[in-house]
Amino acid sequence: MKKFLFPLLICFVAFTACSNDDENEYIDIVTDNSTNDTTNDIIIESNILDLPGIPFNYANIELPNSFLNNGVLNEDNTPNNNPITDHGATLGRVLFYDTNLSKNNTISCASCHKQSNGFSDPSRFSTGFEGGLTARNSMGLANARFYENGRFFWDERAESLEEQTLMPVQDLVEMGLTLTELEDKLSQEDHYTSLFINAFGDETITSERVALALSQFIRSMVSYESKFDEGLAQVNNIENDFPNFTASENRGKALFISNRTRCFECHNTNVFVGDAPRNIGLDAIITDEGAGGGRFKVPSLRNIELTGPYMHDGRFVSLEQVIEHYNSRVQNNPNLDNRLRQGNGVRRLNLTNDEKQSLVDFLLTLTDNNFVNDEKYGDPFIQ
C-alpha cells in the first residue's frame, strides 16, 4: 500500500447534505452487518495476545451527522459480501500486526503503516523483509473505506481492498510469501483457531478469509474527531467560520474551498478524498506512469500532518513544500489535470506567504489524536 500526497488539486464543488433517508439507510446497513452477540464466542486463550473479552466496537461506530453530510456515504466501498463485523475486524487487527505474514517473520502490515503516523510510513520508502526498499511511499489508511471507485495502490492496480491486502504479502520485496505458505504459517498458530471460528463460524484458514478480515479492520479505521470535525459540528456548514478555529485556520479553510485555489474538488466531501487518479504536474517528463500518464490516486487528507513525506515517491518532506508545488512549481505535461491548466500553460496560484501559512494551519486541523491513539487500532501482541 503506497502513499501520495493528497494533491491539493482543484475545482470548486458545491456542498450537498445527505437526506435523513440516506442517514437512516447508513445506520441500517451498519447494524444489519454487525455481529455483536457474544454468547457463543470462543475465548481467545493466548500468552502473546492482549484482546478484550468482549470485542471492541468496529461495526457500529457512531459517526456524527456533520461527518456523514456532503456525500461521504456515497464514497463507501464496503462490498455486500464483506460487511464489517466486530469479530472479523478483531481477526484483521491481529493479522495486521502479525509478522508471520512475512517470509522471515520480520515484517507485518503495521511495519509500513504505523498508527502514530496515520497508518502511513514516515520513511520515504518502506523496508521489506530482506531489507529491500519499496518503489513508492506507503499510503495512509485512515478512511480508506471512503473512496467510491474502491481501487487501491497509487496506480489503482488493485480493484478492491480485498484484492489489495494480499498483494504486499506476495510481493518479493515487501513480505515474500506465497498464499499457500501464508495459510500454512497461520495454521500453526493456536490462537487463530478461535479467531477464525469467531469471525467466520469455523476454523478453516484460507487466504481469502485473511483478505476479508484485513479489509474489515482497515475499513473500520474511520477518523472523525479532529479539530475540523469539532468546528463543523458547531456550524454544520464548511463555508461558515468555525468558532473553534483561529483567524488563520478559518482563512485557510476559506482558501481551500475557494474558486481561487479550487482545492476542494479533488479533495471533496468531509473525508477530503479524490474520486479518480490525477496527474498533478510533478514532472515535465514522466518517469513513473502510475495509473497511466503519470496519474496517481488522490487519497484522504485526514491526518495529513502525520503522514509525511508526501507524494507517491515521498519527494516532499513538509506541507509547506507541497503547497509551494501547487502555488508555483507545477510542471506542464500532456497529461496534466485540467484543473491545473490555464490555456496551454500551467495555472499559478500566486499565494502570499500568509495565505500559504493559513493553508498549512487549516490542514493541521485535520489531525485526529483520538484516532492515532485508539487501543482498538493498536498492536494486540504482548511485547
NUKOL-402977 format. One record per residue (C-alpha): residue number from 1; x, y, z. Coordinates in Angstrom, 2 decimals, decimal comma. Example, Ala and Ser with C-alpha at 12.3 -4.5 7.8 and 13.67 -1.06 7.14 Angstrom:
+-----+---------+---------+---------+
! num !      xx !      yy !      zz !
+-----+---------+---------+---------+
!   1 !   12,30 !   -4,50 !    7,80 !
!   2 !   13,67 !   -1,06 !    7,14 !
+-----+---------+---------+---------+
END
This chain:
+-----+---------+---------+---------+
! num !      xx !      yy !      zz !
+-----+---------+---------+---------+
!   1 !    0,00 !    0,00 !    0,00 !
!   2 !    1,71 !    3,13 !   -1,10 !
!   3 !    1,14 !    6,79 !   -0,32 !
!   4 !    0,99 !   10,03 !   -2,31 !
!   5 !    0,15 !   13,43 !   -1,17 !
!   6 !   -3,25 !   14,11 !   -1,38 !
!   7 !   -2,64 !   16,65 !   -4,03 !
!   8 !   -4,21 !   19,97 !   -3,19 !
!   9 !   -5,86 !   19,89 !   -6,59 !
!  10 !   -8,50 !   21,97 !   -7,66 !
!  11 !  -12,14 !   22,95 !   -8,66 !
!  12 !  -14,95 !   24,24 !   -6,54 !
!  13 !  -17,68 !   21,80 !   -5,59 !
!  14 !  -20,93 !   22,88 !   -4,03 !
!  15 !  -21,88 !   21,32 !   -0,71 !
!  16 !  -24,85 !   18,97 !   -0,57 !
!  17 !  -26,14 !   17,44 !    2,64 !
!  18 !  -27,30 !   13,85 !    2,96 !
!  19 !  -31,01 !   13,41 !    3,44 !
!  20 !  -32,46 !   11,77 !    6,52 !
!  21 !  -33,24 !    8,78 !    4,34 !
!  22 !  -29,55 !    8,44 !    3,48 !
!  23 !  -28,59 !    8,67 !    7,13 !
!  24 !  -31,12 !    6,05 !    8,18 !
!  25 !  -30,03 !    3,77 !    5,37 !
!  26 !  -26,43 !    4,00 !    6,58 !
!  27 !  -27,39 !    3,18 !   10,15 !
!  28 !  -29,45 !    0,20 !    9,00 !
!  29 !  -26,61 !   -1,09 !    6,86 !
!  30 !  -24,14 !   -0,93 !    9,70 !
!  31 !  -26,48 !   -2,51 !   12,22 !
!  32 !  -27,53 !   -5,34 !    9,91 !
!  33 !  -23,91 !   -6,12 !    9,08 !
!  34 !  -22,68 !   -6,38 !   12,66 !
!  35 !  -22,44 !   -9,48 !   14,81 !
!  36 !  -22,41 !   -8,39 !   18,43 !
!  37 !  -23,98 !  -11,46 !   20,05 !
!  38 !  -21,12 !  -12,79 !   22,18 !
!  39 !  -22,99 !  -15,70 !   23,81 !
!  40 !  -21,30 !  -18,28 !   21,57 !
!  41 !  -17,87 !  -16,66 !   21,39 !
!  42 !  -14,79 !  -18,82 !   21,70 !
!  43 !  -12,50 !  -17,36 !   24,37 !
!  44 !   -9,13 !  -16,37 !   22,92 !
!  45 !   -6,55 !  -18,00 !   25,15 !
!  46 !   -3,08 !  -16,79 !   24,28 !
!  47 !    0,00 !  -15,67 !   26,17 !
!  48 !    1,08 !  -13,46 !   23,28 !
!  49 !   -2,16 !  -11,54 !   22,63 !
!  50 !   -3,94 !   -8,90 !   24,70 !
!  51 !   -7,52 !   -8,90 !   23,43 !
!  52 !  -10,65 !   -7,81 !   25,34 !
!  53 !  -13,12 !  -10,46 !   26,46 !
!  54 !  -15,83 !   -8,66 !   24,51 !
!  55 !  -14,53 !   -7,43 !   21,16 !
!  56 !  -14,11 !   -3,74 !   20,51 !
!  57 !  -16,84 !   -1,98 !   18,56 !
!  58 !  -15,80 !   -1,89 !   14,94 !
!  59 !  -19,13 !   -2,48 !   13,20 !
!  60 !  -21,31 !    0,14 !   14,87 !
!  61 !  -19,09 !    3,19 !   15,19 !
!  62 !  -21,44 !    6,12 !   15,70 !
!  63 !  -20,42 !    8,76 !   13,20 !
!  64 !  -21,77 !   12,32 !   13,68 !
!  65 !  -24,21 !   13,74 !   11,16 !
!  66 !  -21,78 !   16,53 !   10,34 !
!  67 !  -19,22 !   13,94 !    9,22 !
!  68 !  -21,75 !   11,99 !    7,14 !
!  69 !  -23,07 !   15,04 !    5,30 !
!  70 !  -21,71 !   16,21 !    1,95 !
!  71 !  -21,76 !   12,88 !    0,18 !
!  72 !  -19,50 !   10,78 !    2,41 !
!  73 !  -21,91 !    7,84 !    2,27 !
!  74 !  -21,63 !    7,78 !   -1,50 !
!  75 !  -17,90 !    7,07 !   -1,15 !
!  76 !  -18,27 !    3,88 !    0,94 !
!  77 !  -16,63 !    0,97 !   -0,92 !
!  78 !  -17,66 !   -1,79 !    1,51 !
!  79 !  -18,85 !   -4,74 !   -0,62 !
!  80 !  -22,06 !   -6,58 !    0,21 !
!  81 !  -20,15 !   -9,82 !    0,77 !
!  82 !  -17,75 !   -8,38 !    3,36 !
!  83 !  -19,50 !   -6,12 !    5,88 !
!  84 !  -17,51 !   -5,02 !    8,91 !
!  85 !  -18,10 !   -7,22 !   11,97 !
!  86 !  -16,53 !   -6,91 !   15,41 !
!  87 !  -15,04 !  -10,41 !   15,26 !
!  88 !  -13,90 !  -10,07 !   11,66 !
!  89 !  -12,13 !   -6,79 !   12,37 !
!  90 !  -10,60 !   -8,27 !   15,55 !
!  91 !   -9,10 !  -11,06 !   13,47 !
!  92 !   -7,99 !   -8,46 !   10,95 !
!  93 !   -6,30 !   -6,46 !   13,71 !
!  94 !   -4,26 !   -9,48 !   14,82 !
!  95 !   -3,31 !  -10,28 !   11,21 !
!  96 !   -2,38 !   -6,64 !   10,56 !
!  97 !    0,22 !   -6,68 !   13,34 !
!  98 !    1,45 !  -10,27 !   12,84 !
!  99 !    4,98 !  -10,65 !   11,44 !
! 100 !    4,04 !  -14,21 !   10,44 !
! 101 !    2,67 !  -12,61 !    7,29 !
! 102 !    6,26 !  -12,22 !    6,06 !
! 103 !    8,64 !  -14,95 !    4,96 !
! 104 !   11,20 !  -14,47 !    7,74 !
! 105 !    8,81 !  -13,18 !   10,45 !
! 106 !   10,23 !   -9,65 !   10,41 !
! 107 !    7,56 !   -7,54 !    8,67 !
! 108 !    3,87 !   -7,02 !    9,35 !
! 109 !    1,37 !   -4,72 !    7,64 !
! 110 !    1,88 !   -2,36 !   10,58 !
! 111 !    5,61 !   -2,15 !    9,84 !
! 112 !    4,80 !    0,10 !    6,88 !
! 113 !    1,52 !    1,53 !    8,20 !
! 114 !    2,16 !    2,90 !   11,68 !
! 115 !   -0,77 !    4,07 !   13,79 !
! 116 !    1,12 !    7,08 !   15,15 !
! 117 !    1,67 !    8,23 !   11,57 !
! 118 !   -1,94 !    7,89 !   10,47 !
! 119 !   -1,14 !    4,34 !    9,35 !
! 120 !    1,49 !    5,53 !    6,90 !
! 121 !    5,28 !    5,19 !    6,87 !
! 122 !    7,45 !    8,16 !    7,97 !
! 123 !   10,25 !    6,84 !    5,75 !
! 124 !   10,26 !    7,84 !    2,11 !
! 125 !   10,24 !    4,18 !    1,04 !
! 126 !    9,35 !    1,19 !    3,19 !
! 127 !   11,79 !   -1,57 !    4,10 !
! 128 !   10,88 !   -5,11 !    3,06 !
! 129 !   11,57 !   -8,44 !    4,75 !
! 130 !   15,10 !   -8,74 !    3,36 !
! 131 !   15,99 !   -5,06 !    3,64 !
! 132 !   14,96 !   -4,03 !    0,14 !
! 133 !   13,03 !   -0,80 !   -0,40 !
! 134 !    9,62 !   -0,38 !   -1,95 !
! 135 !    9,27 !    1,70 !   -5,11 !
! 136 !    6,71 !    4,10 !   -3,60 !
! 137 !    5,83 !    5,65 !   -0,26 !
! 138 !    3,30 !    3,84 !    1,94 !
! 139 !   -0,12 !    5,46 !    1,84 !
! 140 !   -2,07 !    6,36 !    4,98 !
! 141 !   -5,01 !    4,06 !    5,64 !
! 142 !   -7,40 !    6,32 !    7,59 !
! 143 !  -10,82 !    6,40 !    5,91 !
! 144 !   -9,74 !    4,02 !    3,16 !
! 145 !  -13,35 !    2,84 !    3,25 !
! 146 !  -14,48 !    6,12 !    1,72 !
! 147 !  -13,18 !    6,01 !   -1,84 !
! 148 !  -16,01 !    5,39 !   -4,24 !
! 149 !  -14,30 !    3,53 !   -7,06 !
! 150 !  -12,81 !    1,14 !   -4,47 !
! 151 !   -9,42 !    0,79 !   -6,15 !
! 152 !   -6,15 !    0,73 !   -4,19 !
! 153 !   -2,42 !    1,43 !   -4,53 !
! 154 !   -1,09 !    4,64 !   -6,05 !
! 155 !   -1,60 !    3,23 !   -9,53 !
! 156 !   -5,00 !    1,75 !   -8,55 !
! 157 !   -4,00 !   -1,66 !   -9,86 !
! 158 !   -6,00 !   -3,45 !   -7,14 !
! 159 !   -9,69 !   -3,46 !   -7,96 !
! 160 !  -10,73 !   -3,71 !   -4,31 !
! 161 !   -9,32 !   -3,55 !   -0,80 !
! 162 !   -9,83 !   -7,32 !   -0,52 !
! 163 !   -7,58 !   -7,81 !   -3,54 !
! 164 !   -5,04 !   -5,27 !   -2,31 !
! 165 !   -4,46 !   -6,79 !    1,14 !
! 166 !   -2,83 !   -9,96 !   -0,20 !
! 167 !   -0,60 !   -8,29 !   -2,76 !
! 168 !    2,07 !   -6,98 !   -0,31 !
! 169 !    2,15 !  -10,43 !    1,33 !
! 170 !    3,14 !  -11,95 !   -2,02 !
! 171 !    5,44 !   -9,12 !   -3,08 !
! 172 !    9,06 !  -10,30 !   -3,39 !
! 173 !   10,36 !   -7,12 !   -1,75 !
! 174 !    7,72 !   -6,48 !    0,89 !
! 175 !    6,77 !   -9,77 !    2,58 !
! 176 !    7,74 !  -12,59 !    0,23 !
! 177 !    5,17 !  -15,34 !    0,91 !
! 178 !    3,04 !  -17,46 !   -1,37 !
! 179 !   -0,60 !  -17,75 !   -0,31 !
! 180 !   -0,09 !  -21,44 !    0,45 !
! 181 !    2,82 !  -20,57 !    2,73 !
! 182 !    0,68 !  -17,91 !    4,41 !
! 183 !   -2,09 !  -20,40 !    5,17 !
! 184 !    0,37 !  -22,99 !    6,46 !
! 185 !    2,08 !  -20,49 !    8,78 !
! 186 !   -1,15 !  -19,21 !   10,28 !
! 187 !   -2,43 !  -22,76 !   10,79 !
! 188 !    0,48 !  -23,37 !   13,14 !
! 189 !   -0,58 !  -20,53 !   15,47 !
! 190 !   -3,12 !  -21,84 !   18,00 !
! 191 !   -4,85 !  -18,52 !   18,63 !
! 192 !   -6,04 !  -18,31 !   15,04 !
! 193 !   -8,34 !  -21,30 !   15,54 !
! 194 !  -10,58 !  -19,34 !   17,92 !
! 195 !  -10,23 !  -16,09 !   15,98 !
! 196 !  -11,34 !  -17,69 !   12,71 !
! 197 !  -14,23 !  -19,51 !   14,40 !
! 198 !  -15,49 !  -16,25 !   15,91 !
! 199 !  -15,11 !  -14,38 !   12,64 !
! 200 !  -16,33 !  -16,96 !   10,13 !
! 201 !  -18,07 !  -19,74 !   12,06 !
! 202 !  -15,39 !  -22,40 !   11,64 !
! 203 !  -11,62 !  -22,73 !   11,98 !
! 204 !  -10,78 !  -23,04 !    8,29 !
! 205 !   -7,90 !  -20,73 !    7,42 !
! 206 !   -7,78 !  -19,54 !    3,84 !
! 207 !   -6,07 !  -16,62 !    2,17 !
! 208 !   -9,50 !  -15,39 !    1,05 !
! 209 !  -10,61 !  -15,15 !    4,67 !
! 210 !   -7,37 !  -13,39 !    5,58 !
! 211 !   -8,17 !  -10,79 !    2,93 !
! 212 !  -11,74 !  -10,39 !    4,20 !
! 213 !  -10,64 !   -9,89 !    7,81 !
! 214 !   -7,81 !   -7,48 !    6,98 !
! 215 !  -10,22 !   -5,45 !    4,83 !
! 216 !  -12,76 !   -5,27 !    7,64 !
! 217 !  -10,14 !   -3,97 !   10,06 !
! 218 !   -8,83 !   -1,38 !    7,60 !
! 219 !  -12,33 !   -0,19 !    6,69 !
! 220 !  -13,11 !    0,24 !   10,39 !
! 221 !  -10,32 !    2,85 !   10,60 !
! 222 !  -12,55 !    5,91 !   10,44 !
! 223 !  -11,03 !    9,21 !   11,56 !
! 224 !  -13,73 !   11,72 !   12,50 !
! 225 !  -12,69 !   13,50 !   15,73 !
! 226 !  -10,33 !   16,24 !   14,60 !
! 227 !  -10,48 !   19,96 !   15,37 !
! 228 !  -12,10 !   20,35 !   11,95 !
! 229 !  -14,87 !   17,93 !   12,93 !
! 230 !  -15,49 !   19,80 !   16,19 !
! 231 !  -15,88 !   23,05 !   14,28 !
! 232 !  -18,06 !   21,58 !   11,56 !
! 233 !  -20,42 !   20,12 !   14,17 !
! 234 !  -20,88 !   23,58 !   15,66 !
! 235 !  -21,89 !   25,36 !   12,45 !
! 236 !  -22,72 !   22,40 !   10,12 !
! 237 !  -21,57 !   24,38 !    7,09 !
! 238 !  -17,97 !   24,36 !    5,91 !
! 239 !  -18,39 !   27,78 !    4,32 !
! 240 !  -19,01 !   29,47 !    7,67 !
! 241 !  -16,22 !   30,44 !   10,05 !
! 242 !  -15,66 !   27,79 !   12,72 !
! 243 !  -15,81 !   29,22 !   16,25 !
! 244 !  -13,03 !   26,92 !   17,47 !
! 245 !  -10,65 !   27,96 !   14,65 !
! 246 !   -8,06 !   30,71 !   14,73 !
! 247 !   -8,30 !   33,51 !   12,20 !
! 248 !   -5,53 !   31,87 !   10,17 !
! 249 !   -7,25 !   28,44 !   10,21 !
! 250 !  -10,53 !   29,97 !    9,02 !
! 251 !   -8,68 !   31,90 !    6,30 !
! 252 !   -7,00 !   28,68 !    5,19 !
! 253 !  -10,33 !   26,87 !    5,11 !
! 254 !  -11,85 !   29,63 !    3,00 !
! 255 !   -8,93 !   29,43 !    0,59 !
! 256 !   -9,16 !   25,65 !    0,42 !
! 257 !  -12,79 !   25,68 !   -0,74 !
! 258 !  -12,49 !   28,79 !   -2,90 !
! 259 !  -12,54 !   29,15 !   -6,67 !
! 260 !   -9,14 !   30,76 !   -6,38 !
! 261 !   -7,34 !   27,59 !   -5,28 !
! 262 !  -10,02 !   25,08 !   -6,26 !
! 263 !   -8,54 !   22,51 !   -3,87 !
! 264 !  -11,88 !   21,12 !   -2,84 !
! 265 !  -12,96 !   19,22 !   -5,92 !
! 266 !  -10,04 !   16,82 !   -5,82 !
! 267 !  -10,27 !   16,61 !   -2,02 !
! 268 !  -14,01 !   16,86 !   -1,65 !
! 269 !  -16,54 !   15,57 !    0,89 !
! 270 !  -15,72 !   15,67 !    4,59 !
! 271 !  -13,18 !   12,89 !    4,08 !
! 272 !  -11,14 !   15,12 !    1,73 !
! 273 !  -10,58 !   12,30 !   -0,73 !
! 274 !  -10,43 !   12,31 !   -4,51 !
! 275 !  -12,60 !   10,46 !   -6,99 !
! 276 !  -10,02 !    9,35 !   -9,57 !
! 277 !   -6,26 !    9,32 !  -10,16 !
! 278 !   -4,77 !   12,64 !  -11,31 !
! 279 !   -1,62 !   13,98 !  -12,89 !
! 280 !   -0,60 !   16,96 !  -10,76 !
! 281 !    2,43 !   18,14 !  -12,70 !
! 282 !    5,18 !   16,73 !  -10,51 !
! 283 !    7,46 !   16,29 !  -13,53 !
! 284 !    7,56 !   17,63 !  -17,06 !
! 285 !    8,89 !   14,26 !  -18,20 !
! 286 !    7,05 !   11,34 !  -16,64 !
! 287 !    9,26 !    8,65 !  -15,12 !
! 288 !    6,54 !    6,75 !  -13,24 !
! 289 !    3,41 !    6,09 !  -15,28 !
! 290 !    1,28 !    5,34 !  -12,19 !
! 291 !   -2,28 !    4,65 !  -13,34 !
! 292 !   -1,23 !    5,86 !  -16,80 !
! 293 !    0,18 !    9,19 !  -17,91 !
! 294 !    1,70 !    9,97 !  -14,51 !
! 295 !   -1,69 !    9,86 !  -12,77 !
! 296 !   -1,86 !    8,74 !   -9,14 !
! 297 !   -4,58 !    8,12 !   -6,60 !
! 298 !   -5,78 !   11,11 !   -4,58 !
! 299 !   -6,15 !    9,81 !   -1,00 !
! 300 !   -7,74 !   11,45 !    2,01 !
! 301 !   -6,12 !   14,49 !    3,62 !
! 302 !   -7,20 !   13,30 !    7,06 !
! 303 !   -4,23 !   13,29 !    9,48 !
! 304 !   -2,06 !   14,82 !    6,76 !
! 305 !    0,14 !   16,38 !    9,46 !
! 306 !    1,25 !   12,86 !   10,43 !
! 307 !    1,54 !   11,12 !    7,06 !
! 308 !    4,60 !   12,76 !    5,51 !
! 309 !    6,72 !   12,55 !    3,49 !
! 310 !    4,34 !   13,41 !    0,69 !
! 311 !    3,52 !   12,34 !   -2,86 !
! 312 !    3,71 !    8,82 !   -4,25 !
! 313 !    7,50 !    8,99 !   -4,11 !
! 314 !    7,81 !   10,89 !   -0,84 !
! 315 !    9,66 !   13,75 !   -2,52 !
! 316 !    8,27 !   16,47 !   -0,25 !
! 317 !    9,10 !   16,44 !    3,45 !
! 318 !    6,77 !   19,23 !    4,56 !
! 319 !    3,30 !   20,61 !    3,88 !
! 320 !    4,94 !   23,93 !    3,03 !
! 321 !    6,74 !   22,23 !    0,12 !
! 322 !    3,52 !   20,64 !   -1,04 !
! 323 !    1,64 !   23,93 !   -1,07 !
! 324 !    4,50 !   25,65 !   -2,88 !
! 325 !    4,29 !   22,96 !   -5,55 !
! 326 !    0,69 !   23,90 !   -6,29 !
! 327 !    1,44 !   27,58 !   -5,90 !
! 328 !    4,35 !   27,94 !   -8,30 !
! 329 !    6,04 !   24,70 !   -9,32 !
! 330 !    3,52 !   22,60 !  -11,25 !
! 331 !    5,21 !   21,23 !  -14,39 !
! 332 !    3,43 !   21,19 !  -17,71 !
! 333 !    2,99 !   17,87 !  -19,47 !
! 334 !    0,40 !   16,44 !  -21,88 !
! 335 !   -1,48 !   14,57 !  -19,13 !
! 336 !   -1,70 !   17,43 !  -16,61 !
! 337 !   -5,08 !   17,62 !  -14,89 !
! 338 !   -7,16 !   20,40 !  -16,42 !
! 339 !   -7,73 !   21,98 !  -13,01 !
! 340 !   -4,07 !   22,93 !  -13,04 !
! 341 !   -4,10 !   24,35 !  -16,54 !
! 342 !   -4,51 !   27,89 !  -17,79 !
! 343 !   -4,81 !   27,95 !  -21,53 !
! 344 !   -1,94 !   25,87 !  -22,88 !
! 345 !    0,18 !   26,56 !  -19,83 !
! 346 !    0,14 !   25,99 !  -16,08 !
! 347 !   -2,09 !   27,81 !  -13,64 !
! 348 !   -0,26 !   29,64 !  -10,83 !
! 349 !   -1,97 !   30,47 !   -7,54 !
! 350 !    0,21 !   33,45 !   -6,57 !
! 351 !   -0,44 !   32,97 !   -2,87 !
! 352 !    1,14 !   35,31 !   -0,34 !
! 353 !    3,28 !   33,89 !    2,45 !
! 354 !    0,45 !   34,50 !    4,92 !
! 355 !   -2,02 !   32,67 !    2,68 !
! 356 !    0,31 !   29,70 !    2,31 !
! 357 !    0,71 !   29,54 !    6,07 !
! 358 !   -3,06 !   29,71 !    6,51 !
! 359 !   -3,49 !   26,70 !    4,22 !
! 360 !   -0,97 !   24,79 !    6,33 !
! 361 !   -2,77 !   25,85 !    9,51 !
! 362 !   -6,07 !   24,59 !    8,10 !
! 363 !   -4,59 !   21,23 !    7,10 !
! 364 !   -3,28 !   20,76 !   10,63 !
! 365 !   -6,88 !   20,91 !   11,92 !
! 366 !   -7,47 !   17,54 !   10,22 !
! 367 !   -5,29 !   15,72 !   12,78 !
! 368 !   -7,28 !   13,26 !   14,91 !
! 369 !   -5,34 !   12,43 !   18,06 !
! 370 !   -8,05 !   10,10 !   19,35 !
! 371 !   -7,75 !    8,00 !   16,21 !
! 372 !   -3,97 !    7,61 !   16,31 !
! 373 !   -4,09 !    6,63 !   19,98 !
! 374 !   -7,18 !    4,38 !   19,95 !
! 375 !   -6,38 !    0,99 !   21,51 !
! 376 !   -8,68 !   -0,91 !   19,18 !
! 377 !   -6,44 !    0,03 !   16,25 !
! 378 !   -3,22 !   -0,65 !   18,13 !
! 379 !   -0,88 !   -3,63 !   18,37 !
! 380 !   -2,59 !   -6,53 !   20,19 !
! 381 !    0,61 !   -8,52 !   20,63 !
! 382 !    2,18 !   -8,51 !   24,09 !
! 383 !    5,64 !   -7,00 !   23,77 !
+-----+---------+---------+---------+
END
